[in-house]
């Protein structure tokens, strides 16, 4: 392999580490290694890292290495007032309007190698003598002179103007992007807001029914405790009810009683011992409510246990139901605010993968990044969406443009 091919391979390896390693320290080490290589791709890599890396220290190091390369090129070219690589810094914002020092200014105060230890202003490495930093290679003149270090570069956010140039995680958001709709398509999990709300209606009604039954049982029990009278009745039989879900069995005693020549019938859950002792025609005392004789129970028993059960069940059922409904409403409200106040910006895919859930639905899991339009900070986030239409279609590549609706760093969404 030729020397140029080896250099190209080394640049690619270090560039991949500097751009993709999850460790900020590893990315910084890769930058310090790659700056030693004389290759045209190094400057472009440093520009990309200084603009896009999510770690401020990594971005600052890349900017400092870029500035060092500018000074080195000035020294090599022998120029005085014109940096050899001015373009990479054209968009940087400096803390004041003072002009950058010329080469003669920089070299005028260069110290000899025999003087005391000096500290590199770019990487912080202490050096003894010499004109170049042993760690990052920066020229000593840049450290000796009060050169103004530029502020952290913040890439400009890119507005989105064409829905056809981006990949949409939810394809029905295309109408929002082109202006045909003013609302976002709200989803929670795999369900849209409309379908999800319709799905929850039976659960909401069932919750209300449980509350009604609990209130009714409490009212009847209160009437029996405060106004109940005892009358002689008789058993008419017994029966059992088996729960289809868990196979549990509830035992009941059936009875009949007469009030003002009107015959009333009733049944009540009892324990197994009483269930076995019940015989048809056996006398039994029945407690009833004079104002409504149909309300009754076996004398000496209390239905408080059933009321407690209904109360606990009601709390659990309605808590879960309204928790889901609340999540839908919260998501819907955030999307309404985002649609009204958000700004469309262009982002890009970092990665995307496809999974099949337990219902055999195809879920896309996307990681994306974009530059916040208000601060310029690079934000990386993840989002998932059901897309059965993408089950056998090829997925977009990393770097594919995406649409992001942004309001603030805590409120944004990939469309």
N, C-alpha and C positions, 0 to 999 in steps of 0.2 A: 504494500500500500504506500502511495506517495506521501511526502511530507504534507502537502496541501490537503490530501484526503484525511490524514490523521488529524490535522488541525480542525477541519470541518466537523469530523466526528466528535472531537472533544468539545467544540462549541455547542453542538446540538445536545450533548449529554448534560453539560452544565446549564444550558438554557432551559432544558426540560425540568431540571431540579429547581432552578430559580423561579420558575413559573408555576409549578404544580406541587412542590413539597408542602405538606401541611405544617411543617415546623419552620417558624420564622428564623431561628438560628441557622438551620440548614440552608435556607434560601440566602441568608447573608453570606455564609461561607462560600456558596456557589458564586455570588457576585464578586467576592474578593478574589476568587480563582479566575473567573472569566475575564476580569479587567486586565489580567496580565497577557492575554492573547491578542495578537495583532490581526484582527479580523474585522471586516466591515459590519458584520452582524452584531458586534458587541454594543455599539452605540444604540442601535435600534432596540436591542433587548433592554438596556438600561433605561431608555425612554419609556418603554412599555411598563417596566416594573415600577418606575417612579410615578407613573400615572394610575396604575391599576392595582398594585398590591394592597391587601387589606390591612397590613401592619405598617404603622407610621414610621417605625425605626427602619424597616426595610426600604420604604419609599425614600426616606431621608438619605440612607446610605447610597441608593442608586443615584439620587440627585447629586450627592457629593462626588461620586465617582465620575459622573458626567462632567461636572465642573473641573475635576482633576484632569480629565482627558482634554478639555478645552485648553487648560494651561499648558499641558505637555505639548499639544500641537502648536501653541504659540511659541514655545521654546524651540521646537524642532524646525518650524518654518521661519523663525527669525523675524516675525512680524512684531509691530510695536503697538498699534492701536486697534487692529482688527482681529478679533478671535477667529481661529480657523473653523470652528464649528459653532457658529452663532445660532443657527436655526433651532436646535433643540431647546433653547432657552427663550425663544421669542415670546412664548405664551406664559412664562413664569412671572409672578408678581413679586416685586421686591419691596422691602420694608420702607424704602425712601427713594427719592429720585436721583440720588448721587450716581455719577457715572462709574462704571467698572474701572479699576486701576489698569493702567497700561503696563506693557511688559517691562519698560524701563523702571516704572515704579516698583514692580514686583522684585526685579533683580537688584535694585539699588541697595537693598538692605539685607541681601543674602549673607548669612553668617558662614564662617569657615567650619570645616569638619572637626576642628579641635576644640570648639566651644562646647558649652554645657549641653546636657541632654535636652532635646526639644520634643514636643508632643504633637503628633499629627492632628490637625483640626478636623480631618475627615473621618478617621476611624478610631482616634484616641490612643494610638500605639506610641509608647515612648521610644525615641530613637537617639543614639549617640553619634553625633557627627553625620556626615553624608548629606546629600541634597535630595534624596528620595526616601520615602517611608518604607521601612522593611516589610510592612504588612500589606498596605494597599497601593504603594507606589506613587503616592501623591508627592508633588514637588515641595521641597521645604520652603520655597519662596511664598507659596500660598499660605503657609502657616505663620511665617514671620510678618506678613503684611495684613492689615485689618480689612480683609476682603469680606464684603457683606454676603453672607450665605442666604440664598433665596429661600423664601417660605415654601412650605410643603406644596407641591403642585397638586392642584385639584382639577381633574379633567372635567371638561364641560359636559353636561348632560345633552343628549341628542334628542330633539323633538321628533315625534313620529308623525308622518304625513300620509303614509300609504299603507293600508291594511294588507295589501298583497305582498309586501316585502318582509313580513314577519310570520313566524310560526305561532299559531294561537292554541293555547292549551284548552280553551273552550271556544270551539268554532263559532258558536252563536254570538260571540262578542264582536264579530266583524261588523254587525249592524251598528253597534255603539261607536266603533272607531270611525266609520265613514259618516256618522251623524244621523243615521236613520232611526236610532233609538237613543233615549236619554237615560235608560236604566240598564244596570248590569244584571246578568243572569246569576242570581244568588243560588248557591248550592250548600248543602251540609252533608258531608260524606258523599254518598252516591246519588242523593235525591236533590232535585231542584226545589226552590222555595214553595212553588204552587203545589207540586205533587206531594211534597212532604207535609204541607199543612193539611191537604185533603186526607192523606194517610193517617194523620193524627186525630182527626175528628172523632172516629169511633172510640178511641182511647179517652178523649176528653169527656165524651158523653158517659162512658162507663165510669169514669171518676166521679162525675156528678151523681150518677145513680148510687154508687157506694155511699156517698155523703148523705144522700136522701134516706137510704135504708138505715144508716147508723142513727140519723136524727129521729127517724120514726121509731126505731127500737128504744131509743132513750126516752122518748115521749111516752110510749106505752108503759115502759118500766116505771117511769115516774108516776103515772096515773095509778098503776096498780099499788105502788108503795104508799101513796097518799090517800087514795079513795077506795081501794079494793075491798070487796066483800067476798066471803066464802060461802059456797053453795055445794050441795051434794050432787055429784055426777057419777058417771060410770065409764070404765074403759070399754072401747069398742074393738081393740086389737093393737097391733104394733107393726112396724115395718122398718126397713133399713134403706139407706141411700149410700151407694158406693161412688167414690170420687173417681172419675175416669182418668185423671192425671196421675195421681199417686197411689190409687187403689185403696185409700182410706175409707172406713165404714163409719157412718153415723147412725145411731139407733134412735128410734122415735116411738113414743107411746101415743095412741089415738084415744080421744075421749069425747064424751057428749054431755051436755048439761042443758037445763031448761030455765029460762028467766021470763016471767010473765007469760007463760004458755007458749013461748017461742023457743024452739030447739036450736041450740048452737053446737057446732062441732069444732074441735081443735086438735092440734098435735104439738108435741114438744120434744126436743131432743133430750134423751136421758142416758144414764150410764148403762153398762151392759147388765148389771145385776137387776136393776129395775125393769129393764127390757125383758129379761127372762121371767120375771114374776108377774108380768102383766097378763091377765086373762080376760077374755071378753065377758062383760057383765059384772066385773068386779067393781065395787063402789070405790070412789076416789073424791077427795075434796078438791074443788076448783075455785080459784080466785078470779073474780071478774070486775070490770069497771061499770058501775051503775049507769053512768052517762053514755056508755057505749059497750053493751054486754058482749059484743063480739071480741073485745080485747080480753084475753084470759091467759091463765097459766095454771099449772098444777100447784096447789097450795103448798107453801113451805119451800118453794124453789125460787131462784133468782136468775134473771137473764143477763146479769152484768157481764158474764164471761163473753157472751156473744157480742155485746156492745163494745167491749174492749178489743175483741178480735176485729170487728168492723172498723174501729177507730185506727188501729195499727195498719190494717190493710189499706185504708183510705189514705193515710199519710204516705205510705210507700208508693202506692199506685199513682196518686196525684203528684207526689214529689218528682218521680221519674218522668211522668207525662209532661208536666209543666216545665221541667228542666230541659227536655228536648225542644218543646215549643219555644221556651225562652232563648235557647241557642239559635233556633231558626230566626226569631225576631231580632236578636242581637246582630247576627250576620247580615240580615236584610237591611237593618238600620245603618250598619257600617258601609254597606255597598251603596246605599242611597246617598250618604254623605260623600263617599269617595267619587261617585258619579257626578255629583254636583260641584265639588270643590277640587277634585283631583286634576293632575296634569299628566297627559300622555307623554311618556319618554320611551326611548329605545333602549333595550337591554340585550343581553345575549345569553344563550344556553351555556351552562358549564357542563352539565351532563343530563341525560334523560334515560330512564329505563322503564321497562314494561313488566307488569305483574298481573297475575290472575287471582282474584279474591275467591272467597268461599262460595259466592253466588255465581262463579264463572264469569264475572265481569272483568273487563280489561281496564286496569288502572295505570295511568302514566304518572311516574314520579320524576319531577323535573327540579333541577337545581339551576338557578339563574343569578345573574348579577347585573347591576346598572349603576350609573352615577346619579346621585341625588341632585335634582336641579337647584335646591336651595343651598346646599353645602358643598357639593362636588365630591362628597365621600362615596367610595365604592361600597355598595350594599350587596351582600350575597344572601340569598334566601332559598327556601324550598317550598314546593307546592305540588299537590297531587290532584288528579281529576279522572273521572271515569270516561273512557273513550273506547267504546266497543268497536267503533269504526276503524280504529288503528290496530286491530288485533293482528292483522297480517300485512299491514303497510310498513314500509321502512321508516324508522325513526329519524328525525333530523339530527344532523351532526352537531358536535360541540362548536360553539361560535355562531350558530344560527341566530339571526336577529329575533327578538321577541318584543312584545308590547307590554309595558308596565304602566299602570295607573297609580300615580304617586300623590299623596297629600302631605305626609311628614314621615320621619324615620320609623314611626311605629304604626303607620297606616298606609299600606300600599298593597298592590295585588298584580300578579301576572295574569294577563287576559288570555 
